[in-house]
């Protein structure tokens, strides 16, 4: 089960992949973490999938990460007359707070938070941005808007407001119910949708505590304005390019992706690049060249993980999509340009002892041609500090926590192993040697670089570096 690549693969589970047999096939093909999308399916069905993944974990003897993705608030128009309404550029239409079967002079928009926050000049994007209207005037229960890009408005189509910060919690009643359910199941990560400001993350943290890692999905322009604070409050970040690409210009998304990956690497937080990575493989056995390049770009950027959505959840070729992503990652990571590009995007070093020790471990291991870096990590922080450097050799992360070992399935380069706490230097050396041999990271007479925190089993104390020569 050792992966011969550094970046990780996240795959969404759905009707095409929720059987125990397909889950095993996807794991063997390269999946490191499975995503349960709570926008679809029932709690009972997600529980069945969760149990199947945990049974698979037991069978293969390797940790598997499970990410639950909360739906978040959904802003939609109501019911329009005859089920659809064609609007043309240049005309003026009106949205109303209440009503049903409206026409162009009374399109229902049953979201009072929009009427409280929107202002003249703000845009409303309908149906994933296919229709764009601009607010010209408004009252307490109506909004008049000029159509900028026309099209067909049909019942319950989604509405995005890129220039408006809504006074709405990212956690709906459904989300709160799903969250408590997922935490009882024992999910490893919780992905939070519709984050606009740091307080949204704080609200979710209050409910999650330390029962799971908190992953913030970046899909709103308002979040980009406070991104440093949001990253610091989160345990991981997802670059949710689908919704983000609706609310900001398409041409801005690639640059934002690079900024977010770099910021997360600087902050020592895992980052996933997601949405439409191999989209054509929903219905075709091979991707387009552009999609292949898209995955490659995320790997060159230094992302910790790349994600499959509908490709693995509902597509005709879920296993082939995972295999293709695995092949792309391995090819890019072995390309002659990869190391120089990764080195060029290396963030400035943090001026702290733990970061300096982790950086020294990575540099030393490279200089002496060690077989691997062994990171003893009780919280995952030591392994993450080493991974931040993006070393050219694998990271063997030894942890006493089953939960941490599963969360490390998202961390670049980390191969996590569960072990009891070590109590002495001698035990540290013996266990590092044994695991390196057992997991086939090293062989006789190889060198290992071991990084740990002293005293042992104390989170966050990366302060010790040692070179081991295997007998």
Residue pairs with C-beta under 8 A, 6 or more apart in sequence:
1 60
1 61
1 62
2 415
2 439
2 440
2 441
3 30
3 32
3 415
4 330
5 326
5 329
5 330
5 333
6 329
6 333
6 390
6 394
6 412
6 413
7 298
7 299
7 303
7 304
7 305
7 306
7 329
7 333
7 412
8 32
8 33
8 304
8 305
8 306
8 409
8 410
8 411
8 412
9 30
9 31
9 32
9 33
9 305
9 306
9 307
9 308
9 322
9 325
9 326
9 329
10 31
10 32
10 33
10 34
10 35
10 65
10 67
10 272
10 274
10 305
10 306
10 307
10 308
10 410
11 17
11 26
11 31
11 33
11 34
11 35
11 307
11 308
11 312
11 318
11 321
11 322
12 34
12 35
12 36
12 37
12 69
12 307
12 308
12 309
12 310
12 311
12 312
12 313
13 23
13 34
13 35
13 36
13 37
13 49
13 312
13 313
14 37
14 40
14 41
14 310
14 312
14 313
14 314
15 313
15 314
16 22
16 312
16 313
16 314
16 315
16 316
16 318
17 23
17 26
17 312
17 313
17 318
18 45
18 48
18 49
18 52
19 52
20 52
20 55
20 56
22 318
22 319
23 34
23 49
23 52
23 53
23 56
24 56
24 59
25 319
26 34
26 312
26 318
26 319
26 322
27 56
27 60
27 64
29 319
29 322
29 323
29 326
30 322
30 323
30 325
30 326
31 312
31 322
32 64
32 65
32 305
32 409
32 410
33 64
33 65
33 66
33 67
33 188
33 189
33 305
33 409
33 410
34 49
34 53
34 64
34 65
34 66
34 67
35 67
35 68
35 69
35 191
35 307
36 46
36 49
36 50
36 66
36 67
36 68
36 69
36 182
36 187
37 69
37 309
37 313
38 46
38 68
38 69
38 70
38 71
38 175
38 178
38 182
39 69
39 71
43 177
43 178
43 181
46 68
46 181
46 182
46 185
47 181
47 185
50 66
50 185
50 186
50 187
53 64
53 66
54 64
54 186
56 64
57 63
57 64
63 402
63 405
63 406
63 408
63 409
63 416
63 418
64 406
64 409
65 188
65 189
65 406
65 407
65 408
65 409
65 410
66 186
66 187
66 188
66 189
66 406
67 187
67 188
67 189
67 190
67 191
67 215
67 410
68 178
68 179
68 182
68 187
68 189
68 190
68 191
68 212
69 191
69 193
69 217
70 171
70 175
70 178
70 179
70 190
70 191
70 192
70 193
71 172
71 174
71 175
71 178
71 193
72 170
72 171
72 172
72 175
72 192
72 193
72 194
73 168
73 169
73 170
73 172
73 193
73 194
74 158
75 111
75 114
75 158
75 159
75 160
75 161
75 166
76 156
76 157
76 158
76 159
77 95
77 107
77 108
77 109
77 126
77 153
77 155
77 156
77 157
77 159
78 99
78 100
78 102
78 107
78 108
78 109
78 110
78 155
78 156
79 100
79 101
79 102
79 108
79 155
79 156
80 101
80 102
80 103
80 107
80 108
80 153
80 154
80 155
81 101
81 102
81 103
83 154
83 155
84 152
84 153
84 154
84 155
85 103
85 104
85 107
85 152
85 153
85 154
86 150
86 151
86 152
86 153
87 93
87 104
87 131
87 133
87 147
87 150
87 151
87 152
87 153
88 147
88 150
89 147
89 148
89 149
89 150
90 146
90 147
91 104
91 146
91 147
91 150
92 136
92 144
92 145
92 146
92 147
93 104
93 105
93 107
93 133
93 144
93 145
93 147
94 104
94 105
94 106
94 107
94 142
94 143
94 144
94 145
95 107
95 108
95 109
95 124
95 142
95 143
95 145
96 102
96 106
96 107
96 108
96 109
96 141
96 142
97 109
97 110
97 112
97 115
97 140
97 141
97 142
98 108
98 110
98 141
99 106
99 108
100 108
102 108
107 153
109 115
109 143
109 159
111 159
113 166
113 167
113 168
114 143
114 159
114 161
114 164
114 166
115 138
115 140
115 141
115 143
116 167
117 161
117 164
117 165
117 166
117 167
118 124
118 135
118 138
118 143
118 161
118 164
119 135
119 138
119 164
120 135
120 136
120 137
120 138
121 134
121 135
121 163
122 134
122 135
122 161
122 163
122 164
123 132
123 133
123 134
123 135
123 148
123 161
123 162
123 163
124 132
124 133
124 134
124 135
124 143
124 145
124 159
124 160
124 161
125 131
125 132
125 159
125 160
125 161
125 162
125 246
125 247
126 132
126 133
126 151
126 153
126 157
126 158
126 159
127 151
127 152
127 153
127 154
127 157
127 158
128 158
128 160
128 246
129 160
129 246
129 247
130 149
130 151
131 147
131 149
131 150
131 151
131 152
131 153
132 147
132 148
132 149
133 145
133 146
133 147
133 148
134 145
134 146
134 148
135 143
135 144
135 145
136 144
136 145
136 146
137 143
137 144
138 144
160 243
160 246
160 247
162 220
162 221
162 246
162 247
162 248
163 221
165 196
165 197
165 222
166 196
168 194
169 200
169 203
170 192
170 193
170 194
170 195
170 196
170 200
170 203
170 204
171 179
171 192
171 203
171 204
171 207
176 207
179 190
179 207
179 208
180 207
182 190
182 212
183 190
183 208
183 211
183 212
187 212
188 212
188 213
188 403
188 406
188 407
188 409
189 212
189 213
189 214
189 215
189 235
189 236
189 407
189 410
190 204
190 208
190 212
190 213
190 214
190 215
191 215
191 216
191 217
191 238
192 200
192 201
192 204
192 214
192 215
192 216
192 217
193 217
193 219
193 240
194 200
194 217
194 219
194 220
195 201
195 216
195 217
195 218
195 219
195 220
195 223
195 230
196 220
196 222
196 223
197 222
197 223
197 226
197 230
198 226
198 229
198 230
198 233
201 214
201 216
201 230
201 233
201 234
202 233
204 214
205 214
205 233
208 214
213 235
213 236
213 407
214 233
214 234
214 235
214 236
215 234
215 235
215 236
215 237
215 238
215 272
216 223
216 230
216 231
216 233
216 234
216 236
216 237
216 238
217 237
217 238
217 240
217 243
218 224
218 227
218 230
218 237
218 238
218 239
218 240
218 244
218 260
219 240
219 242
219 243
219 244
219 247
220 243
220 244
220 247
221 247
221 248
223 230
224 248
224 256
227 259
227 260
227 263
228 263
228 267
230 237
231 237
231 263
231 264
231 267
231 269
232 267
234 269
235 269
235 270
235 407
236 264
236 269
236 270
236 271
236 272
236 304
236 410
237 260
237 264
237 269
237 270
237 271
237 272
238 271
238 272
238 274
238 307
239 256
239 257
239 260
239 261
239 271
239 272
239 273
239 274
239 303
240 274
240 275
241 253
241 257
241 273
241 274
241 275
241 276
242 274
242 275
242 276
242 309
244 253
244 256
245 253
245 275
248 256
254 297
257 273
257 297
257 298
257 301
258 301
260 271
261 271
261 273
261 298
261 301
261 302
261 303
262 301
262 302
262 345
262 347
264 270
264 271
264 304
265 271
265 302
265 345
265 347
265 388
265 390
266 347
266 348
266 388
268 355
268 381
268 384
268 385
268 388
269 384
270 304
270 305
270 384
270 410
270 411
270 412
271 303
271 304
271 305
272 303
272 304
272 305
272 306
272 307
272 410
273 298
273 301
273 303
273 305
273 306
273 307
274 306
274 307
274 309
275 307
275 309
276 291
276 294
276 309
277 291
277 294
277 295
277 298
277 306
277 307
277 308
277 309
277 311
277 325
278 287
278 291
278 295
278 308
278 311
278 321
278 324
278 325
279 291
279 310
279 311
280 286
280 287
280 288
280 291
281 287
281 291
281 311
281 315
281 317
281 320
281 321
281 324
282 310
282 311
282 314
282 315
282 316
282 317
283 315
283 316
284 317
285 316
285 317
285 320
286 320
286 324
287 324
292 324
292 328
295 306
295 325
295 328
295 329
296 328
296 332
298 306
299 306
299 328
299 329
299 332
299 333
299 338
300 332
300 338
300 341
300 342
301 345
302 342
302 345
302 390
302 412
303 412
304 387
304 410
304 411
304 412
305 410
305 412
306 325
306 329
308 318
308 321
308 322
308 325
311 317
311 318
311 321
312 318
312 321
312 322
315 321
332 338
339 392
342 390
346 389
346 390
347 388
349 355
349 356
349 359
350 356
353 462
353 463
354 381
354 382
354 385
354 453
354 460
354 461
354 462
354 463
355 385
355 388
355 462
357 385
357 451
357 462
357 463
357 464
357 465
358 382
358 385
358 386
358 388
358 389
358 451
358 462
359 385
359 388
359 389
360 465
361 373
361 375
361 386
361 449
361 451
361 465
362 373
362 386
362 389
362 391
363 389
364 370
364 449
364 465
364 467
365 372
365 373
365 391
365 393
365 449
366 391
366 392
366 393
368 447
368 449
368 467
369 447
370 393
370 446
370 447
370 448
370 449
370 467
371 393
371 436
371 441
371 442
371 443
371 446
371 447
371 448
371 470
372 393
372 394
372 395
372 396
372 436
372 441
372 442
372 448
372 449
373 386
373 391
373 393
373 394
373 395
373 396
373 448
373 449
373 450
373 451
374 396
374 398
374 432
374 435
374 436
374 448
374 449
374 450
374 451
374 468
375 382
375 383
375 386
375 395
375 396
375 397
375 398
375 414
375 450
375 451
375 452
376 382
376 398
376 399
376 422
376 428
376 432
376 450
376 451
376 452
376 453
376 456
377 383
377 384
377 397
377 398
377 399
377 404
377 408
378 399
378 400
378 401
378 404
378 421
378 453
378 457
378 458
378 459
379 401
379 404
379 459
379 460
380 397
380 399
380 404
380 407
380 408
380 411
381 459
381 460
381 462
382 397
382 451
382 452
382 453
382 462
383 395
383 397
383 399
383 408
383 411
383 414
383 416
384 411
385 462
386 395
386 413
386 451
387 395
387 411
387 412
387 413
387 414
390 412
390 413
391 413
394 413
394 415
394 441
395 413
395 414
395 415
396 415
396 417
396 432
396 435
396 436
396 439
396 441
397 405
397 408
397 411
397 414
397 415
397 416
397 417
398 416
398 417
398 419
398 431
398 432
398 435
399 405
399 408
399 416
399 417
399 418
399 419
400 418
400 419
400 420
400 421
400 457
401 418
402 418
404 416
405 416
405 417
405 418
406 416
408 414
408 416
409 416
415 439
415 441
417 435
417 439
419 431
419 435
421 456
421 457
422 428
422 431
422 452
422 456
422 457
423 456
424 456
425 466
428 450
428 452
428 456
428 466
429 450
429 466
429 468
432 448
432 450
432 468
433 448
433 468
433 470
433 471
435 441
436 442
436 446
436 448
436 470
437 443
437 470
442 448
442 470
443 470
444 470
444 471
445 469
445 470
445 471
446 469
446 470
447 467
447 468
447 469
447 470
448 467
448 468
448 470
449 465
449 466
449 467
449 468
450 465
450 466
450 467
450 468
451 462
451 464
451 465
451 466
452 462
452 464
452 466
453 459
453 460
453 461
453 462
453 463
453 464
454 461
454 463
454 464
455 461
